[in-house]
Amino acid sequence: MEIACRKCGAVLSVASTAIPIVKCTNCGYPNPVIAGAQPAPARPQMPAPAAPAQQMAAPPPPSMSQPPRPVVGRPQASASELGWLVVHDENADQQTHPLRIGKQVIGRKSVSRPCDIMIETDDPYMGRNHCILEVKPSRTGSYEFFLSDVKMTNGIPEQMSTNGTFVNSQPAPLRPKDMVYLKDGDTIQMGKTKVVIKTLITVASAQDASRIVQDMDYAPTVIIK
């Protein structure tokens, strides 16, 4: 038979009711053996705890932050465009040509003798390679623009153009030894055709340069003798 320990409840096996006391093997309590006692109730079998269901990681909540919206503004200049020459003349269509770092030969458009900046004009007084505009970095971190009308022949400076290059309607053309510092808004006359220089100091794009120059008055034309 089996009895339950009165102290700890452990189930104890009793071989014979003739044994008056059974010592608990768990806690050592002396349990009296009573004949006809009810057998110790079977311990209820507790179901094994169910394995926790594997929880799926919840997806992170959608971010409330929105990607930054592009700033709507005027178009910016290309990284290599540091200024522009805008044709602004009574006898020529308006054109806008970019200026880049280094020397650029300017002249009348030609297939046989092309140059860096070719201006579409019927002006016979403008040479196909008329003058040179050079863009240089300045010490302040900006850029400087210089104009010259010179070519080197056997190491000797000579006039590049036949009919002269003029700045801001000054009657005297550039000489071979001249190098003129150009400012934003200056007018250059090559032959009889005039162009205006615009730089990043006042405009940010070719469109801005064209629009601003279009609203300017025409500079007086120097009469070529």
C-alpha positions in Angstrom: 0.0 0.0 0.0 1.0 3.6 -0.3 0.4 6.5 2.1 1.0 10.2 1.8 3.5 11.9 4.1 1.5 14.1 6.5 4.2 16.8 6.3 5.4 17.1 2.8 2.9 15.0 0.9 5.4 12.6 -0.6 4.1 9.2 -1.5 5.5 6.5 0.7 5.3 2.7 0.0 4.3 0.5 3.0 5.2 -3.1 2.7 3.0 -4.3 5.6 0.5 -2.7 8.0 2.3 -4.4 10.8 4.9 -1.7 10.5 3.6 1.1 12.9 5.6 4.0 11.5 7.1 4.8 8.1 9.7 7.5 8.0 9.4 9.8 5.1 12.3 9.4 2.7 11.8 13.0 1.6 11.5 15.0 4.8 12.1 12.4 7.5 8.7 12.9 9.1 7.5 9.7 11.1 4.2 8.8 9.5 1.9 6.4 11.5 0.6 3.5 9.5 -3.1 3.0 10.0 -4.7 -0.2 8.8 -7.4 0.4 6.2 -6.1 3.8 5.4 -7.0 5.1 1.9 -4.2 4.9 -0.5 -2.4 8.1 -1.3 -4.2 9.8 -4.1 -2.3 9.7 -7.3 -0.7 13.0 -8.1 -2.4 14.6 -11.0 -0.2 14.7 -14.0 0.2 18.2 -15.1 0.4 18.5 -18.8 3.8 19.6 -20.0 3.8 23.2 -20.7 3.3 23.8 -24.4 6.3 25.1 -26.2 5.9 28.8 -26.7 4.8 29.5 -30.2 7.6 31.0 -32.2 6.7 34.6 -32.5 7.2 36.2 -35.8 9.0 39.5 -35.6 6.5 42.2 -36.4 7.6 44.3 -39.2 8.7 47.8 -38.1 6.0 50.4 -38.4 6.2 52.5 -41.5 8.4 55.4 -41.1 6.6 58.7 -40.9 9.5 60.6 -42.3 9.1 61.5 -45.9 12.1 61.8 -48.3 13.1 65.4 -48.7 11.3 67.1 -51.6 13.5 68.6 -54.3 13.8 72.3 -54.0 12.1 73.9 -57.0 14.2 76.8 -58.2 16.0 78.1 -61.2 18.2 75.7 -63.1 21.8 75.7 -61.9 24.8 76.0 -64.1 26.7 73.0 -65.2 29.8 72.3 -63.0 32.1 73.4 -65.9 30.2 76.5 -66.9 31.8 79.6 -65.2 30.1 82.3 -67.3 28.4 83.0 -70.6 28.8 85.1 -73.7 25.4 86.4 -74.9 25.2 87.8 -78.4 23.4 91.1 -78.0 23.4 92.9 -81.3 20.9 94.7 -83.5 22.0 92.6 -86.5 22.4 89.1 -85.1 20.2 86.6 -83.4 20.6 86.2 -79.6 22.9 83.3 -78.7 24.4 82.1 -75.4 27.7 80.3 -75.3 29.3 78.9 -72.1 32.7 79.9 -70.8 34.9 77.3 -69.2 38.3 77.3 -67.5 41.2 78.0 -69.8 41.6 79.8 -73.1 38.8 79.9 -75.6 39.1 81.3 -79.2 36.1 83.3 -80.3 35.1 83.9 -83.9 32.6 83.7 -86.7 31.2 80.2 -87.3 33.2 78.3 -89.9 33.4 74.7 -91.0 36.9 75.1 -92.5 38.4 77.0 -89.6 36.4 76.2 -86.5 37.1 77.7 -83.1 36.1 77.1 -79.5 33.1 79.6 -79.5 31.6 80.0 -82.9 29.1 82.9 -83.3 26.5 82.6 -86.0 26.6 86.0 -87.8 26.8 87.4 -91.3 29.2 90.0 -90.1 32.1 89.9 -92.6 34.2 92.0 -90.2 34.4 89.3 -87.5 37.2 86.9 -88.1 36.8 83.1 -87.9 39.5 83.2 -85.2 39.0 86.7 -83.8 40.2 86.9 -80.2 40.9 84.9 -77.1 39.0 84.9 -73.8 40.8 83.2 -70.9 39.2 82.1 -67.6 41.5 81.7 -64.6 40.9 80.8 -60.9 41.4 83.8 -58.7 43.1 84.0 -55.3 39.7 84.6 -53.7 38.3 81.3 -54.9 36.2 82.8 -57.7 37.3 83.2 -61.4 38.7 86.0 -63.5 38.1 86.7 -67.2 40.7 88.2 -69.5 40.4 89.2 -73.2 43.2 89.5 -75.7 43.6 90.0 -79.4 46.9 88.4 -80.1 48.5 85.4 -81.7 52.1 84.3 -81.7 54.0 84.0 -85.0 57.5 82.7 -84.6 57.5 83.9 -81.0 56.4 87.4 -82.0 53.0 88.7 -80.8 50.7 89.8 -83.7 47.2 91.0 -83.9 44.8 88.1 -84.2 41.9 89.9 -85.8 41.9 92.0 -88.9 39.2 94.5 -87.9 39.9 94.9 -84.2 38.3 93.9 -80.9 36.7 96.6 -78.7 35.5 96.7 -75.1 32.6 98.7 -73.8 32.4 100.9 -77.0 35.9 102.3 -76.5 37.1 103.6 -79.9 40.6 102.1 -79.6 40.8 98.4 -80.3 42.9 96.0 -78.3 46.6 95.9 -79.2 48.7 92.7 -79.4 50.2 93.4 -76.0 46.9 94.2 -74.3 45.1 91.9 -71.9 41.9 93.3 -70.6 40.3 92.3 -67.3 36.5 91.7 -68.0 33.8 92.4 -65.5 30.3 91.0 -65.4 28.2 92.9 -67.9 31.0 94.2 -70.1 30.4 94.4 -73.9 32.9 93.0 -76.4 32.7 94.0 -80.0 34.3 91.8 -82.6 34.1 93.3 -86.0 30.6 94.8 -85.9 29.0 92.2 -83.6 28.6 92.7 -79.9 28.4 90.2 -77.1 27.9 90.6 -73.3 29.7 88.6 -70.7 27.8 87.3 -67.7 29.3 85.4 -64.8 28.3 83.4 -61.7 28.5 86.6 -59.7 25.1 87.7 -60.9 23.5 84.7 -62.7 23.2 81.0 -62.1 22.4 79.6 -65.5 22.5 80.3 -69.2 18.8 81.0 -69.1 19.3 83.7 -66.5 22.1 85.2 -68.5 20.0 85.3 -71.7 17.0 86.8 -70.0 19.0 89.6 -68.2 21.0 90.5 -71.3 17.8 90.6 -73.5 16.5 93.4 -71.2 19.6 95.5 -71.6 20.0 98.3 -74.0 22.3 97.8 -76.9 25.8 99.2 -76.5 26.9 101.8 -79.1 28.7 100.2 -82.0 32.2 101.3 -82.7 32.6 102.4 -86.3 35.3 100.4 -88.0 37.4 102.7 -90.3 
